[in-house]
Amino acid sequence: MNETIKQKLKTLPEKPGSYQMLSANGTIIYVGKAKNLKSRVRSYFVGSHDQKTQHMVSEIDDFRYIITPTEKAAFLLELSLIKEHQPKYNILLMDDKTYPYIEITDETHPRLTITRNVKKRHKNLFGPFPDAHSARKTMNLLNRIFPLRKCRTMPDKVCLYYHIGQCLAPCAFAVDQKEYDTIIKKIRRFLSGRSDELRYEIEEAMHTHADNMEYEKAQEKKELLQAIEETTEQQQIIFSDLKDRDIFSFATYDRFMAVTVLFMRRGRIIFSENKIMTYYAEAANQFLAYLAQFYENKPLPSEILVPEGVDYALIEDQLEARHHVPRRGQKTELTAMARENAENALQNDLKAYLNREKKTLGATEALGELLNIDPPTRIDAFDNSHTMGSNQVAAMVVFKNGIPDKKNYRKYHLNAHSGQDDIAGMHEVIHRRYERMIRENDEYPDLIVIDGGFAQKKAAEEEIHALYLEIPVIGLKKDDKHRTDVLITPGDNEVTLDRHGFLYVLLTKIQDEVHRFAITFHRSVQKKQIYGSILDAIPKIGKKTKQKLLRKYKTIENIKKATDDELKQLRMTKPAIENLRVALRDYKLTK
């Protein structure tokens, strides 16, 4: 314990608040909350700890704290700081997994779609589904039964779906809103577990077709009934009230916690999820933090069943008072089931979790040792892409604690450099990226990775030094088989990587990810250029109109399907629309 920490421990207040542990370079590595700051923070620096906690404490060089009026306010502040800084020893608590939902869109002519971007539940949102395949299977069945539109962009004439009775063709015929209301009501009943009425209608239609000797149509209805049976085949109904519930419990071993959630929909348990994490505070507080974060990007069900021994008053606002601690009856059996699954996850999945932890945090520690720096919390990686010098682009990906941080990925259109000048492109993207970070006082990385050899690495270093920044830069070279092979250190030494080590796995993942991101962006730019050149040749289609078309429809195929009314909304004149139709009539994109 250094003198700074010793002195600050003496002045800690006996009040609630949030505390932040800092590494030697000032990075926040852990955030916690306390009912009594003096007691809680001191506990890290006195007495003995288990190995994992001691490892974290050994990295603490300083701490700071924020006093709050209540423990609840301290808890909410803790969540906010974790979300903002993603500290090394909190990040594994975060759960950003999203599940697919089926949504009936709120449009004049509604359609069914699958979405993961869900903040709040509304009446025409159904799920979650365990995976995209399950959601797609259900949606495909609904699209066969109910004649809502299937196309994202309205075509200018009826399509095959209309001719086979699976679309009302609003592109060609007026559809009464009452008809949509009836269809949506039936879909909601089906997705709410009440499919008997629909089955009866289809069975009646099947018998009618059979009586009329329309055997092919009767067979279609029979196959539809079989598909409904397969899709709706679930476990037995446990609760006759058909409510949607999430059931949580957790189990701990050493400094590891497993949390299980059982998803009950329409009175049936449809699937479950387990998550293992490392924790450093009280188990109940860590579970509470996990629960609050769990619903940041997921809608709340009607009821949330949770275990005893946790102060849920701290997050009752986030849970909208939908949580319930069962103490008797059938609901206690559900929380006991969740607890048993959590214990089983610890027993069977802990080894796999520890391997993943070594591949992330363990690999960043190995990288820090190799480069003689602190383990890099944030890594920025860059790559350029072009085709014979044209459509030059660059991409940046970000890894935090060895995990991709996709919200911080960036794409760059580069200025035209002569020929295939990757060096000039690297100069440009590094300067643009970090000059902006300086202006906006943004978070700097601990390490920059360049997908390339000495020349690209040197270009990046020159720009970093020109901006008076001190960020180490490394390069990654590939062998003849295009596999990550050599790391170029900041001192220009070549280090051959052990292909069996966790560090190699991490660096390969970073290099592959930035290359994939750059190539994908480059291809999209190339494609737009092809579309743009086609539109450039059409009379009465100006630059602004071309940009509007590409921005809204993305592809030539979608532009061809746009109706005259939709094109008029872009302020296109009748002659311009006619010219567009003629020019694109026989257009086919070569794949």
Secondary structure as GFF3:
##gff-version 3
##sequence-region A 1 591
A	DSSP	alpha_helix	3	10	.	.	.	ID=ss1
A	DSSP	beta_strand	17	22	.	.	.	ID=ss2
A	DSSP	beta_strand	28	34	.	.	.	ID=ss3
A	DSSP	alpha_helix	37	42	.	.	.	ID=ss4
A	DSSP	alpha_helix	51	58	.	.	.	ID=ss5
A	DSSP	beta_strand	62	67	.	.	.	ID=ss6
A	DSSP	alpha_helix	71	85	.	.	.	ID=ss7
A	DSSP	three_ten_helix	91	93	.	.	.	ID=ss8
A	DSSP	beta_strand	101	104	.	.	.	ID=ss9
A	DSSP	beta_strand	112	115	.	.	.	ID=ss10
A	DSSP	beta_strand	125	126	.	.	.	ID=ss11
A	DSSP	alpha_helix	132	145	.	.	.	ID=ss12
A	DSSP	alpha_helix	160	163	.	.	.	ID=ss13
A	DSSP	alpha_helix	177	191	.	.	.	ID=ss14
A	DSSP	alpha_helix	196	211	.	.	.	ID=ss15
A	DSSP	alpha_helix	215	232	.	.	.	ID=ss16
A	DSSP	beta_strand	245	253	.	.	.	ID=ss17
A	DSSP	beta_strand	256	265	.	.	.	ID=ss18
A	DSSP	beta_strand	268	278	.	.	.	ID=ss19
A	DSSP	alpha_helix	283	294	.	.	.	ID=ss20
A	DSSP	beta_strand	303	305	.	.	.	ID=ss21
A	DSSP	three_ten_helix	312	315	.	.	.	ID=ss22
A	DSSP	beta_strand	323	324	.	.	.	ID=ss23
A	DSSP	alpha_helix	330	357	.	.	.	ID=ss24
A	DSSP	pi_helix	358	362	.	.	.	ID=ss25
A	DSSP	alpha_helix	363	371	.	.	.	ID=ss26
A	DSSP	beta_strand	378	387	.	.	.	ID=ss27
A	DSSP	beta_strand	390	400	.	.	.	ID=ss28
A	DSSP	beta_strand	403	404	.	.	.	ID=ss29
A	DSSP	three_ten_helix	406	408	.	.	.	ID=ss30
A	DSSP	beta_strand	410	413	.	.	.	ID=ss31
A	DSSP	alpha_helix	422	440	.	.	.	ID=ss32
A	DSSP	beta_strand	447	450	.	.	.	ID=ss33
A	DSSP	alpha_helix	454	466	.	.	.	ID=ss34
A	DSSP	beta_strand	473	478	.	.	.	ID=ss35
A	DSSP	beta_strand	484	488	.	.	.	ID=ss36
A	DSSP	beta_strand	494	496	.	.	.	ID=ss37
A	DSSP	alpha_helix	502	536	.	.	.	ID=ss38
A	DSSP	alpha_helix	543	553	.	.	.	ID=ss39
A	DSSP	alpha_helix	556	561	.	.	.	ID=ss40
A	DSSP	alpha_helix	564	568	.	.	.	ID=ss41
A	DSSP	alpha_helix	574	584	.	.	.	ID=ss42
###
